[in-house]
Amino acid sequence: MSYFRIHGYEVTSAAWGEEAMRLSQAAPPDLAILDIRLPDIDGYDVCRRLRTQRRTQDVPVIFLTEKRDRVDKLAGLELGVVDYITKPFDIQELRLRVRNTLRRAAHAAQVNSVTHLPEGAAVAERVAALLHGSEAWSAVEIAVEGLPVFRERYGFVAADDVLRAVALMIGNALRDRPREADFAGHLDAHTFVILTGNAHAGLLRERLEARLQQSIAFFYPLRDREHDHEQARAHRGGPALRLFISQLESGAGPFADVSALRRTLEARRVLAAE
């Protein structure tokens, strides 16, 4: 632990498997190094439980163990372990493996784990390129509102299915009129953005509005479909899902960065909802 702290890592340790689970749920780590032999539950059980918890399901795991059998390594790989180091080990080698694993994880973090569309730095870089370019462009925002309440009522799987369905419809709409320069990604977990040319934005928005509004009722289980969909039409404050689509052209700027673009889109969405 001291060795890693000296090299600038923030380290939290746990001597027991149950303690590791409590700590990981309170503050999910960027990486977990697990010993298979623990006093209470073994490392396989800890890893298996990490994979079943939404907050920790994507945490990369390195197994640190005395076991060398092929069967043991296969068991770890089946659980999605990214590396497997046997004792005794070289501490510098372990540090390099940790560094490389964290770098790979940081790169993967630029893609949404549910929709597999770009997010975070990947979107910010694409927006920055447009803002500093000379060509006219449009941003089409698709916001899925009411999803936290929907998730609480129907579960994570159903909520993730909503996001995947919206992402699929966005992809299909872009493929209808393919342009190499078009880009789709996330502004945040529940908000999508499409960057395209001014000439295509209006038609793209119309197609998406038609497809998404026709599909929203089918996101619900059949037993609740009519009730919750009608509730969405009746008022905006209920638990029903709501989809808002807004469009912004480069001429409405200038915009300093992706945050400024996002604030303008959010303001337009609020005005449209009033």
ChimeraX attribute file (.defattr): number of C-alpha atoms within 10 A of each C-alpha:
attribute: neighborCount
match mode: 1-to-1
recipient: residues
	/A:1	10
	/A:2	10
	/A:3	11
	/A:4	15
	/A:5	10
	/A:6	9
	/A:7	9
	/A:8	9
	/A:9	12
	/A:10	12
	/A:11	12
	/A:12	12
	/A:13	11
	/A:14	14
	/A:15	11
	/A:16	16
	/A:17	23
	/A:18	17
	/A:19	13
	/A:20	18
	/A:21	19
	/A:22	12
	/A:23	15
	/A:24	20
	/A:25	14
	/A:26	10
	/A:27	12
	/A:28	17
	/A:29	16
	/A:30	16
	/A:31	18
	/A:32	22
	/A:33	18
	/A:34	22
	/A:35	19
	/A:36	21
	/A:37	16
	/A:38	16
	/A:39	10
	/A:40	11
	/A:41	13
	/A:42	16
	/A:43	21
	/A:44	21
	/A:45	14
	/A:46	20
	/A:47	27
	/A:48	15
	/A:49	14
	/A:50	24
	/A:51	17
	/A:52	11
	/A:53	13
	/A:54	10
	/A:55	15
	/A:56	21
	/A:57	15
	/A:58	19
	/A:59	21
	/A:60	23
	/A:61	22
	/A:62	23
	/A:63	23
	/A:64	20
	/A:65	19
	/A:66	14
	/A:67	16
	/A:68	12
	/A:69	8
	/A:70	9
	/A:71	10
	/A:72	14
	/A:73	17
	/A:74	13
	/A:75	12
	/A:76	22
	/A:77	14
	/A:78	9
	/A:79	16
	/A:80	18
	/A:81	21
	/A:82	14
	/A:83	17
	/A:84	20
	/A:85	20
	/A:86	13
	/A:87	10
	/A:88	9
	/A:89	12
	/A:90	10
	/A:91	11
	/A:92	11
	/A:93	11
	/A:94	15
	/A:95	14
	/A:96	11
	/A:97	17
	/A:98	19
	/A:99	14
	/A:100	12
	/A:101	18
	/A:102	16
	/A:103	12
	/A:104	11
	/A:105	16
	/A:106	12
	/A:107	11
	/A:108	14
	/A:109	16
	/A:110	17
	/A:111	19
	/A:112	16
	/A:113	14
	/A:114	14
	/A:115	19
	/A:116	14
	/A:117	19
	/A:118	22
	/A:119	22
	/A:120	17
	/A:121	14
	/A:122	16
	/A:123	22
	/A:124	17
	/A:125	14
	/A:126	16
	/A:127	20
	/A:128	14
	/A:129	12
	/A:130	17
	/A:131	20
	/A:132	12
	/A:133	10
	/A:134	8
	/A:135	10
	/A:136	14
	/A:137	20
	/A:138	21
	/A:139	24
	/A:140	22
	/A:141	25
	/A:142	27
	/A:143	24
	/A:144	19
	/A:145	17
	/A:146	18
	/A:147	22
	/A:148	15
	/A:149	15
	/A:150	19
	/A:151	15
	/A:152	12
	/A:153	12
	/A:154	12
	/A:155	12
	/A:156	15
	/A:157	9
	/A:158	18
	/A:159	21
	/A:160	16
	/A:161	14
	/A:162	25
	/A:163	20
	/A:164	16
	/A:165	17
	/A:166	23
	/A:167	21
	/A:168	13
	/A:169	17
	/A:170	23
	/A:171	16
	/A:172	13
	/A:173	17
	/A:174	21
	/A:175	11
	/A:176	10
	/A:177	11
	/A:178	11
	/A:179	12
	/A:180	7
	/A:181	8
	/A:182	15
	/A:183	18
	/A:184	22
	/A:185	25
	/A:186	26
	/A:187	22
	/A:188	13
	/A:189	15
	/A:190	15
	/A:191	18
	/A:192	23
	/A:193	24
	/A:194	23
	/A:195	23
	/A:196	23
	/A:197	18
	/A:198	16
	/A:199	11
	/A:200	15
	/A:201	20
	/A:202	13
	/A:203	13
	/A:204	18
	/A:205	21
	/A:206	11
	/A:207	16
	/A:208	20
	/A:209	17
	/A:210	10
	/A:211	15
	/A:212	19
	/A:213	12
	/A:214	10
	/A:215	15
	/A:216	19
	/A:217	20
	/A:218	13
	/A:219	18
	/A:220	21
	/A:221	12
	/A:222	10
	/A:223	8
	/A:224	12
	/A:225	16
	/A:226	13
	/A:227	13
	/A:228	18
	/A:229	19
	/A:230	12
	/A:231	16
	/A:232	18
	/A:233	12
	/A:234	11
	/A:235	10
	/A:236	15
	/A:237	10
	/A:238	14
	/A:239	19
	/A:240	24
	/A:241	23
	/A:242	19
	/A:243	16
	/A:244	17
	/A:245	21
	/A:246	17
	/A:247	18
	/A:248	19
	/A:249	16
	/A:250	17
	/A:251	10
	/A:252	10
	/A:253	12
	/A:254	11
	/A:255	18
	/A:256	11
	/A:257	16
	/A:258	19
	/A:259	13
	/A:260	13
	/A:261	20
	/A:262	18
	/A:263	12
	/A:264	15
	/A:265	21
	/A:266	15
	/A:267	11
	/A:268	15
	/A:269	18
	/A:270	10
	/A:271	8
	/A:272	11
	/A:273	9
	/A:274	6
